[in-house]
């Protein structure tokens, strides 16, 4: 029986993801990866968006943009996870949220990061957009290195987030 292209891609995705696991086995790298991964949590961004919306002064207009982007990327990635039902790399989910969110494709963190990169990057000077992109890539890489997602979950989530972010740009203006 010959392998299909899809089976080869899935095997390559798993192999790349296993390699990434080796990057953060030791402290302090593991602790840093955990911290970076949590900077992409939806609750962090919702809180920041709501605080900016209420108390942000000149930055108050970014608050609704953050809140809307986070809510829509979360809804879209959650719906797609239910459709695709791709398991995460871990057989036994660890942590509170992973017990209830067992599916990995697309990564909610990557979808959110991609959407925020576009939605907020449009408001920033080039150096700020570059820092935001570096943050988003670091969050995504940490999710793979911690064994929470396959690399393909991240790539798919970023593309979906970017596309949603682009669609929202026209709506924001």
WOGIWO-V619723 format. One record per residue. RES is the residue in one letter. PSI is psi as a letter, one per 20 degrees, with the letter a starting at -180 (none if undefined). OMEGA is omega in degrees with one decimal (NA if undefined). NEAR is the number of other ideal C-beta (glycine too) atoms within 8 Angstrom. Layout:
# WOGIWO-V619723
RES:PSI:OMEGA:NEAR ; RES:PSI:OMEGA:NEAR
This chain:
# WOGIWO-V619723
X:p:-178.9:2 ; X:q:178.8:3 ; X:q:174.9:7 ; X:r:177.2:6 ; X:g:-179.9:6 ; X:g:179.6:6 ; X:h:177.5:8 ; X:g:178.8:9 ; X:g:178.7:9 ; X:g:178.2:9 ; X:g:177.4:9 ; X:g:177.8:8 ; X:g:179.4:11 ; X:g:179.9:10 ; X:g:178.4:8 ; X:g:-178.8:11 ; X:h:176.6:14 ; X:h:177.6:8 ; X:g:-179.1:8 ; X:h:179.1:11 ; X:h:-177.2:12 ; X:i:-174.5:6 ; X:h:-173.3:9 ; X:k:178.8:11 ; X:h:-173.3:7 ; X:q:172.1:6 ; X:q:5.5:5 ; X:i:-174.9:6 ; X:g:-179.4:10 ; X:g:178.3:11 ; X:g:177.7:8 ; X:g:-179.9:9 ; X:g:178.1:13 ; X:g:178.7:10 ; X:g:-179.0:8 ; X:g:179.8:11 ; X:g:-177.8:13 ; X:i:175.7:8 ; X:i:177.3:9 ; X:j:-178.9:14 ; X:q:-178.9:8 ; X:h:-179.3:9 ; X:h:177.1:6 ; X:g:-177.2:10 ; X:h:176.0:13 ; X:g:178.6:12 ; X:g:179.4:8 ; X:g:179.8:9 ; X:g:179.6:15 ; X:g:177.7:10 ; X:g:177.6:10 ; X:g:-179.4:13 ; X:g:-176.7:10 ; X:h:-170.4:8 ; X:j:-170.7:6 ; X:i:-179.1:12 ; X:c:-179.8:5 ; X:h:-179.2:4 ; X:j:-175.6:8 ; X:h:-179.0:11 ; X:i:177.9:7 ; X:h:-178.8:12 ; X:g:179.3:15 ; X:h:179.0:9 ; X:g:178.5:14 ; X:g:-176.9:16 ; X:g:-178.8:12 ; X:g:179.9:9 ; X:g:-179.0:15 ; X:g:-178.6:15 ; X:g:-178.4:9 ; X:h:178.1:11 ; X:h:177.6:17 ; X:g:178.8:12 ; X:g:-178.5:8 ; X:g:-178.8:11 ; X:h:178.2:16 ; X:g:178.0:9 ; X:g:-179.9:8 ; X:h:176.5:11 ; X:h:179.1:15 ; X:h:178.4:8 ; X:g:-175.1:6 ; X:h:178.3:9 ; X:k:176.2:7 ; X:p:-179.8:10 ; X:q:173.3:7 ; X:r:179.1:13 ; X:h:-177.9:11 ; X:p:175.0:9 ; X:g:178.7:2 ; X:o:-179.1:4 ; X:p:177.0:8 ; X:q:177.0:5 ; X:q:-175.4:6 ; X:g:-173.9:5 ; X:h:-177.5:6 ; X:h:175.6:12 ; X:h:-177.3:8 ; X:i:179.6:6 ; X:m:-173.8:8 ; X:i:-176.0:8 ; X:q:-172.4:11 ; X:i:-175.0:12 ; X:p:-7.2:13 ; X:q:177.7:13 ; X:p:176.7:16 ; X:h:178.4:14 ; X:g:-179.6:14 ; X:h:178.0:19 ; X:g:178.7:18 ; X:g:-179.7:17 ; X:g:178.8:16 ; X:g:178.4:18 ; X:g:179.4:17 ; X:h:177.6:17 ; X:g:-179.4:15 ; X:g:-175.0:14 ; X:g:-179.0:14 ; X:h:179.7:12 ; X:h:179.1:11 ; X:h:-178.8:9 ; X:i:-171.2:6 ; X:q:170.0:10 ; X:r:-177.2:5 ; X:g:-179.7:6 ; X:h:177.9:7 ; X:g:176.8:9 ; X:h:178.4:12 ; X:g:176.7:8 ; X:g:177.9:8 ; X:g:177.6:13 ; X:g:178.2:10 ; X:g:176.2:8 ; X:g:-178.0:10 ; X:g:178.7:14 ; X:h:178.4:8 ; X:g:177.4:9 ; X:g:-178.3:15 ; X:g:-179.7:16 ; X:h:-179.5:10 ; X:h:179.6:13 ; X:h:177.3:16 ; X:g:-177.8:15 ; X:h:178.9:11 ; X:i:178.3:12 ; X:j:-179.2:8 ; X:h:-178.6:12 ; X:q:166.7:14 ; X:q:178.6:15 ; X:h:179.0:11 ; X:h:175.7:10 ; X:h:-178.5:16 ; X:g:179.8:15 ; X:g:178.2:9 ; X:g:179.3:12 ; X:g:178.3:19 ; X:g:-179.4:14 ; X:g:179.2:9 ; X:g:178.4:15 ; X:g:178.3:19 ; X:g:-178.8:12 ; X:g:177.5:8 ; X:g:176.9:15 ; X:g:177.4:15 ; X:g:178.7:9 ; X:h:-179.3:8 ; X:h:-179.5:15 ; X:g:178.3:11 ; X:h:-179.4:7 ; X:h:-179.6:6 ; X:h:-175.8:8 ; X:none:NA:4
